[in-house]
Amino acid sequence: MFLQRTELLIGSDNIEKLKNSNVIVFGLGGVGGATVEALVRAGIGNLSIVDFDTIDKTNLNRQIITTQSVIGKTKVEVAKDRILSINPNINLTIYPEKFLKENTDLFFKDKKYDYIVDAIDLVTPKLDLIEFATNSKIPIISCMGTGNKMNPAQFKVADIKKTSVCPLAKIIRKELKKRRINKLKVVYSDETPRKPPNLDGGREKNKNVGSISFVPPVAGMLLASEVIKDICKLWWRKFMKTIGIFYATLTKTTVGIVDEIEFFLKKDDFKTFNVKSGVKEIENFENLIFVTPTYQVGEAHAAWMNNLKKLEEIDFTGKVVGLVGLGNQFAFGESFCGGIRHLYDVIVKKGGKVVGFTSTDGYHYEETSIIEDGKFIGLALDEENQPSLSPKRIENWIAEVKKEFK
């Protein structure tokens, strides 16, 4: 069994998860080829690969599937032979096609994928694939630019909003904003690209993209590692110093508040979860932010209320939590932002520390259960009556809470 060493590291349960997972990779260049190599060797059981191109001699310097003997052959056929020589039992589908918005059904109709890997070079197909994945709620990770770079140690995994320096990431950020796409996990480098001249001394952008053997494959390996870790939920302990944002919502209002929180945390590491999928991941974090709107008579969102028993099973000792509540102080003044009280009581009962108490000044309400020692037990927001005050309130609150985080 070729996965014995992998099983020692991640366990038999995760080996089974990978075996039953279905991943599709778009692009088999220096990045995508390395991604496919790592996914196959990690034990992904169902894999689709997409690339319309043929092997060229210029690919020899960086693309793992390229050798002198396969120049001129289609990349998907060459990759197929390599994949099956590693794992002949893999369920493999190849597409010698270019992804276009018009042919989306070719890859996705009547098919279900656990993850999409975007290693496409062209901007428009890249954006169309990201948009499709987002709208279809299929997890996707996208690679930004690797050309004209020399330092593989400067690759990072981040949300697209937290990228910098990379010219391709700048374009993708701008275009995704137009498409109202707020989140995208990417691999990018903050290394300033070099500007090599063409052999003829020209400066045409499409002719002077340099590459080297040890840069694109590293990006590809990082893509694969994120896919494997997400499928198996292998976040280990590295996220214990990261901020975990957990929220529940029925409307875009709460999502907007979460986006604002993320904006003011853009220089920090954070990971965001919708608790409709459960609360188990809370165990992996020491620094936490819980967000909930208030319903009925001071209740948290149903996803939080349904998970209260599971929340009580978590040991919050050593965890630091900031609470954010949404409510309407005029229409429901008797229970303004009361939803966070349920979360507060569990956290304190289970040994956690709640931080980020805020002043009641500037609010108008009849009564509320969220006051301790004359202050709100978290950040109270009223998007119905005081939406213009929310950004500054969030910014100030984040600044204070971060002082308490580990």
Summary of the structure (lengths in Angstrom):
residues: 406
radius of gyration: 24.1
end to end distance: 42.5
largest distance: 79.0
contacts: 1315
relative contact order: 0.09
helix: 43%
strand: 18%
